Amino acid sequence: MAIIWFNDGSQGILQQELFPISHYEYGEPYFGSYRGMRFRIAREPLENVHFTPPDKRGSAVLRVVIWPEPYSYEKTPKEQKVTKDFPFTKEGLDEVGPYLNDYYASHLDTWPGSGQNG
């Protein structure tokens, strides 16, 4: 995966910070933030399937939700959240880091901590 370098020299969100796909099999979401942009990554449906045989798990996606600071996922109004689903695979997870960086860069005015606001 290519690293995105922003104009200020920062690297953005690094793929290795997002945990391996096996983490999401335990039914635990990952929460992160980057300069005013908060995000949540989780298996949907959110359930622990780690010890369930793969053929018994049913279908699932890797759901990414993005919203602006300052509030938590639970306290942020639904209309301020952007959701995108990816395949629940290692390859799907590999798409998440670039997506988060692209979304951040293309919505700079949205993020209160980005230093880019007017």
VOPAGU-2260 file (C-alpha; in pm, 1 decimal, decimal comma):
REM VOPAGU-2260
SITE   aa  ch    i         X         Y         Z
SITE  MET   A    0       0,0       0,0       0,0
SITE  ALA   A    1     126,7     344,7     -83,8
SITE  ILE   A    2     155,7     596,8     196,8
SITE  ILE   A    3     -24,6     923,0     139,8
SITE  TRP   A    4     180,3    1228,6     228,6
SITE  PHE   A    5     -26,3    1536,6     300,8
SITE  ASN   A    6      98,4    1887,9     220,4
SITE  ASP   A    7     213,0    1937,8     580,3
SITE  GLY   A    8     439,0    1630,9     564,4
SITE  SER   A    9     216,0    1400,2     770,6
SITE  GLN   A   10     155,8    1044,3     660,9
SITE  GLY   A   11    -213,2    1019,8     739,1
SITE  ILE   A   12    -364,0     697,1     869,2
SITE  LEU   A   13    -129,7     401,4     830,1
SITE  GLN   A   14    -271,9      64,4     730,7
SITE  GLN   A   15     -82,7    -123,9    1002,5
SITE  GLU   A   16    -263,2      83,1    1268,4
SITE  LEU   A   17    -600,1     -68,9    1173,9
SITE  PHE   A   18    -539,8    -419,7    1322,8
SITE  PRO   A   19    -549,4    -743,5    1120,7
SITE  ILE   A   20    -876,9    -888,8     994,7
SITE  SER   A   21    -873,8   -1150,3    1274,7
SITE  HIS   A   22    -933,4    -872,3    1530,9
SITE  TYR   A   23   -1273,9    -800,9    1379,1
SITE  GLU   A   24   -1374,0   -1169,7    1400,6
SITE  TYR   A   25   -1404,0   -1123,1    1778,9
SITE  GLY   A   26   -1695,2    -881,8    1736,0
SITE  GLU   A   27   -1497,7    -583,3    1861,2
SITE  PRO   A   28   -1500,0    -253,6    1671,0
SITE  TYR   A   29   -1189,8     -45,0    1618,3
SITE  PHE   A   30   -1220,5     326,5    1692,4
SITE  GLY   A   31    -970,5     580,9    1568,4
SITE  SER   A   32    -929,2     946,1    1488,0
SITE  TYR   A   33    -710,4    1164,9    1276,0
SITE  ARG   A   34    -700,5    1544,8    1306,2
SITE  GLY   A   35   -1069,3    1596,8    1374,4
SITE  MET   A   36   -1199,3    1296,4    1178,4
SITE  ARG   A   37   -1322,6    1004,4    1384,2
SITE  PHE   A   38   -1389,3     659,3    1247,4
SITE  ARG   A   39   -1511,5     315,3    1345,7
SITE  ILE   A   40   -1430,0     -12,0    1170,4
SITE  ALA   A   41   -1625,6    -326,6    1257,3
SITE  ARG   A   42   -1757,3    -653,5    1126,8
SITE  GLU   A   43   -2125,0    -620,7    1041,7
SITE  PRO   A   44   -2310,5    -798,0    1186,5
SITE  LEU   A   45   -2110,8    -722,8    1498,7
SITE  GLU   A   46   -2067,7   -1063,4    1660,3
SITE  ASN   A   47   -1787,0   -1286,7    1779,8
SITE  VAL   A   48   -1731,5   -1550,6    1510,7
SITE  HIS   A   49   -1364,0   -1622,5    1576,5
SITE  PHE   A   50   -1431,2   -1975,0    1705,7
SITE  THR   A   51   -1711,8   -2043,8    1458,3
SITE  PRO   A   52   -1612,9   -2250,6    1154,7
SITE  PRO   A   53   -1589,2   -2026,1     845,8
SITE  ASP   A   54   -1869,4   -2213,5     667,2
SITE  LYS   A   55   -2106,2   -2143,2     961,7
SITE  ARG   A   56   -2038,2   -1768,7     997,8
SITE  GLY   A   57   -2277,8   -1635,3     738,1
SITE  SER   A   58   -2208,3   -1331,1     527,3
SITE  ALA   A   59   -2053,7   -1018,1     672,4
SITE  VAL   A   60   -1899,4    -690,8     564,4
SITE  LEU   A   61   -1635,8    -465,4     708,9
SITE  ARG   A   62   -1825,7    -144,2     788,2
SITE  VAL   A   63   -1644,2     188,8     812,4
SITE  VAL   A   64   -1822,6     486,2     969,0
SITE  ILE   A   65   -1670,0     836,0     961,1
SITE  TRP   A   66   -1785,9    1143,7    1153,7
SITE  PRO   A   67   -1641,5    1476,3    1273,2
SITE  GLU   A   68   -1521,0    1540,9    1627,7
SITE  PRO   A   69   -1595,2    1619,8    1906,2
SITE  TYR   A   70   -1856,4    1355,8    1991,0
SITE  SER   A   71   -1830,5     979,4    2027,1
SITE  TYR   A   72   -1987,8     733,7    1786,1
SITE  GLU   A   73   -2291,7     690,0    2009,9
SITE  LYS   A   74   -2343,3    1063,5    2071,6
SITE  THR   A   75   -2300,7    1181,9    1710,9
SITE  PRO   A   76   -2625,9    1227,9    1516,6
SITE  LYS   A   77   -2676,0     970,9    1240,6
SITE  GLU   A   78   -2694,6    1241,4     972,9
SITE  GLN   A   79   -2332,8    1342,9    1050,2
SITE  LYS   A   80   -2201,4     990,0     988,7
SITE  VAL   A   81   -2083,4     852,6     655,1
SITE  THR   A   82   -2089,0     474,8     613,5
SITE  LYS   A   83   -1915,7     254,9     359,2
SITE  ASP   A   84   -1895,3    -124,0     345,5
SITE  PHE   A   85   -1600,3    -332,1     228,1
SITE  PRO   A   86   -1567,5    -707,9     180,7
SITE  PHE   A   87   -1487,0    -885,1     506,8
SITE  THR   A   88   -1151,1   -1006,9     380,0
SITE  LYS   A   89    -786,8    -906,2     416,0
SITE  GLU   A   90    -814,9    -743,1      73,6
SITE  GLY   A   91   -1121,6    -549,9     187,8
SITE  LEU   A   92    -933,8    -430,3     495,7
SITE  ASP   A   93    -643,5    -323,7     270,0
SITE  GLU   A   94    -885,1     -81,4     101,1
SITE  VAL   A   95    -988,6      85,2     428,2
SITE  GLY   A   96    -667,1     282,2     500,3
SITE  PRO   A   97    -654,5     448,6     156,6
SITE  TYR   A   98   -1029,3     518,7     176,5
SITE  LEU   A   99    -993,3     692,6     515,0
SITE  ASN   A  100    -701,7     905,1     391,4
SITE  ASP   A  101    -880,6     997,0      68,9
SITE  TYR   A  102   -1197,8    1085,0     258,2
SITE  TYR   A  103   -1004,8    1297,7     505,9
SITE  ALA   A  104    -821,6    1487,2     230,0
SITE  SER   A  105   -1134,5    1549,0      24,3
SITE  HIS   A  106   -1335,7    1685,0     321,3
SITE  LEU   A  107   -1083,1    1907,6     502,4
SITE  ASP   A  108   -1343,9    2171,4     589,4
SITE  THR   A  109   -1536,6    1909,2     789,1
SITE  TRP   A  110   -1265,9    1828,9    1044,3
SITE  PRO   A  111   -1239,2    2063,6    1344,2
SITE  GLY   A  112    -881,8    1958,5    1422,8
SITE  SER   A  113    -742,0    1954,7    1070,8
SITE  GLY   A  114    -588,3    2301,4    1086,4
SITE  GLN   A  115    -736,1    2360,8     741,6
SITE  ASN   A  116   -1059,7    2530,7     848,3
SITE  GLY   A  117   -1120,3    2891,5     762,3
